[in-house]
């Protein structure tokens, strides 16, 4: 995994809250990226964590904790 857990959570939050049809660039750190770039990066990072069943079983707590944090934060914003 090239991103550490904190950065992966930040990336997942950014992608979850972003508007895919928007033409704006999103900042992540000091760089600017399109929604497609961020989404592709998130998918690749998650594929590294759970690309196979064995990887999924090894990393499932990490994956679900990230999903739970994102879900709770989205619900809090409503």
N, C-alpha and C positions, 0 to 999 in steps of 0.2 A: 504494500500500500504506500503510495508516494505521499499522500496527505496524512498528517497526523489526525487524531480523532477530533480535536477541537476544530481544525480547519474543515474537516469533512462535515461536521455538524453545521458550521457556518455556510458551507456551500449548499447543503441540503435545504437549509432555511431560505437561502436566497432563491434557489430554484423553485421551492414550494410557493413562495410569495410573489414570484415574478409573473408578469403577463407575457405569455409566449408570443402573442401577436404584436407586441410592442417593438418598435424599431430602436429603442434606446439601448445604450451600452450600460452594462452593469459593472460596478467596480467590485473587485475582490482583491483585497490588499491594495496595492498601488496600481494595478493593471485594470484595463477596461475590456470587457468581453460581451459578446452577444448572448442572448438567451440560449441559442443552440449550442454555443461553445460550453456554457456552464452545464447544460443538461447532458451533453455528451461526456464531459468530464465526470459528472456525478455517476452516470451509468457505468463508466469504465472503473471508477473506484469501487462501486458496489459489486461489479463483476469480479473484481479482485478479491472481495470479501466473501462472495457467495456464488462464484461461477460454476462450481460443482457442488454436488450434494455434500461431499466431505468438507469442503470449505464453508458451506452454509452451516453445517452442524458445529463446526469449530468456532464460527463467528456469529452465530445467531443472536446471542445476547447483545453484542455490539450493535447489530443491525436493528433489532427491535427497540433498544433503548433510544436510538436516534429517531426512529419513526415515532415513538411515544412522545418524545420531547417536541418534535415538530407538530404533532397532532394537538398536544396540550396548548402550545403557544397559539396555534391557529384558532382554537376554540376560545381562548382568552381574549382574542382580538375581536370576536363577534359581539 
